[in-house]
Each structure stands twice: as C-alpha cells, then as structure tokens.
Amino acid sequence: MHTALLPLAAVSSGSFLMPGIILAAVIALVILGLVVASRYKTVPPNGIGVFYGRKYAYTYTDATGAVKTGQRGFHIITGGGKILLPVVEQYQVMSTAAFQVGISEQGVPTAKNVPVKIEAMATCRISPNPEEQANAVQAFLGKTPDAIAAMVSEILRGHVRSIIASLTVEQILRDRAEFNTRVLNESADEFKRLGIQTITLVVQDVSDEVGYIAALGKQETAGTIRDAAIATAEAERTTKIKVSDAQREASLNAAQNAAKVADAEKDRDIQIAEFRVQTETKKAQADMANSIAKATQEKSLRVIEAERDTAAAQAGIAVQEQRAKLRERELHATIIT
C-alpha cells in the first residue's frame, strides 16, 4: 500500500517545487536588474563621466598623424552611460559647465614703471576636445571646483602681470581687446596641457594710486577741449572764407551781368543808330531822288514851255509876215489901179 503511494507523492512534490523555482528565478532576475540599474552610471549633458580602476583601451593620434591604440587607467564618456563594474571600477563626474575666475592684481608695474591695479573676470570650462579632456582628468580628477578655479586664477594672474609689464597704461586703457587677446593667446598652451579652455577674459577696471590715469584723463580732456576749440575756429574761418568767396563770386557775377547788360544795351544802341543812319540815308536818297525827278520834270516843263513860246513866236512872225505880204499885195494892187 505504501509502495503504491510513492509515485503520487513524487508528483505532488514536483508540482509544488516548479512554481517555487520559477518564483526564485523571477526574484533573481529582479534583483539582477536592480543591481545592474544601480551600477549603470549616466553622464549629464554638462559633464564627462570618468571610469577608473583598471586598464582601458583608447585611441590617439601621434606626432606623425597616425591613429594608434594604447591603454590608460581611466575611460571617459560624454553623454549616455555605462555599467560600473563592481569592486574593480570607480566612477566620478567632472563638470564641463562654465565657471568664472576673478582676477585682482595690485601694484603691477607697466612698461613705464607705473604701478596699476587691474580687475578682470575670466570665463572658463573643461575643454570639449577629447585629448584635452584626458589632460583635465589627470590634472583635476577629485579636486573641488574651488581648487580648479584657484589654479586657473593663478595661471591667469601670472600672464596678466607679464603682459602688463610689456604695455603702457595708455595701451592698456585704449586697447583692452588687444590686451585680452594677448592674455588668452599666451595662456592657451598652458591651459591645453591642463585641459582647460578660457572662453572670455574681460578687464573690468584699471586704476592706479599715483594719479597717473587721472592726469591722463585731464590731459585728454584738455586736448579734447583744445581740439574742439581749434575745430570750431577752423570751422568759423572756413565759414567766413566761404561767405567771402560767395560774396566775391556774387559781386563778380553781378559785375559780369552788368557788363553783359551794358554790352547788350550798347549793341542795341548801335543797332538803333545804324538803323537810323540807314533810315536817314534811305530818306535822303529818296528826297534827292524826288528833287532830281522834280527838277527833271521842271526842266522838261520849261523846255516844253520854251518850245511852246518859240513856236508861238514863230507862228506870230509867220502871221505878221503873212499880214505884211497881204498889205504889200493890197498896196500893189491899189497902185496898179
């Protein structure tokens, strides 16, 4: 009887064991997932993730430009994430956010040995260049932001003092952009070796305790006032010259216009006189022609009258001769009778 119950007991025991195995597997998977999730390290957008504790392969470019593979004791990732291996690895995030470094230097001698005080503000960050980021990891991993800022400040202060020593106060005041550029350029190589990028440098104030800059200001102000007075005088002089030139030109134009008017009037009078001469000449010629014609007519008339008188006289003589002959005949006839 007990022998017959053994297979049934085995089946019942197996039926209870299978759910337990499944449940254990699920729990194990959940625990594994939680462990993996807890070991997965994400990198913020304004940071770089540094994994260290073992050897990591990486690629780099040598001096000849060839791409090679090497090993180093840390691994850098930007963005995304990576599982942190237990025991053999550790993880830190280095911020790539911009930070500001104040620079305050007093009694810095310029090229002319004028001690000046300078206030400036630099904006920096860990370089986005992968090779320079490796330099930053080696130089600053584990350091606080204040410690990093202090080191950057010391480097900038040294370069600021060096460049001020090569410039005059006038150059620093009048060309701050050039001053800023020189500081950034001269410190660039050193910061590359530390993996730091200087974004901007702004000189906020330049002053001195001996009154040199104030004297420059007074001199500049006096020069500006002098230049303004000279410019005003020259402008007034130019105005007077232009007014005089305009008046002279106006007078010349008036004289030229008057001369033109006189020439026009003279030409008009000459034309009128010539017209009168021509008119008088024509009139005299006409009068003379009339007189000649009249004289000719009178002469002709006198000739005609003379001829008429002559003819009348001859006719009278002829009549007298006829009468005489008639009397002579009458007389002769009377005698005969």
C-alpha positions, 0 to 999 in steps of 0.5 A: 500500500505504501509502495503504491503511494510513492509515485503520487507523492513524487508528483505532488512534490514536483508540482509544488517545487516548479512554481517555487523555482520559477518564483526564485528565478523571477526574484533573481532576475529582479534583483539582477536588474536592480543591481545592474540599474544601480551600477549603470552610471549616466553622464549629464549633458554638462559633464564627462563621466570618468571610469577608473580602476583598471586598464582601458583601451583608447585611441590617439593620434601621434606626432606623425598623424597616425591613429594608434591604440594604447591603454590608460587607467581611466575611460571617459564618456560624454553623454549616455552611460555605462555599467560600473563594474563592481569592486574593480571600477570607480566612477566620478563626474567632472563638470564641463559647465562654465565657471568664472575666475576673478582676477585682482592684481595690485601694484603691477608695474607697466612698461613705464614703471607705473604701478596699476591695479587691474580687475578682470573676470575670466570665463572658463570650462573643461575643454570639449576636445577629447585629448584635452579632456584626458589632460583635465582628468589627470590634472583635476580628477577629485579636486573641488571646483574651488581648487580648479578655479584657484589654479586657473586664477593663478595661471591667469594672474601670472600672464596678466602681470607679464603682459602688463609689464610689456604695455603702457597704461595708455595701451592698456586703457585704449586697447583692452581687446588687444590686451585680452587677446594677448592674455588668452593667446599666451595662456592657451598652451598652458591651459591645453596641457591642463585641459582647460579652455578660457572662453572670455577674459574681460578687464573690468577696471584699471586704476592706479594710486599715483594719479597717473590715469587721472592726469591722463584723463585731464590731459585728454580732456584738455586736448579734447577741449583744445581740439574742439576749440581749434575745430570750431575756429577752423570751422568759423574761418572756413565759414567766413572764407566761404561767405567771402568767396560767395560774396566775391563770386556774387559781386563778380557775377553781378559785375559780369551781368552788368557788363553783359547788360551794358554790352547788350544795351550798347549793341542795341544802341548801335543797332538803333543808330545804324538803323537810323543812319540807314533810315536817314540815308534811305530818306535822303536818297529818296528826297534827292531822288524826288528833287532830281525827278522834280527838277527833271520834270521842271526842266522838261516843263520849261523846255516844253514851255520854251518850245511852246513860246518859240513856236508861238513866236514863230507862228506870230512872225509867220502871221505878221509876215503873212499880214505884211505880204497881204498889205504889200499885195493890197498896196500893189494892187491899189497902185496898179489901179 
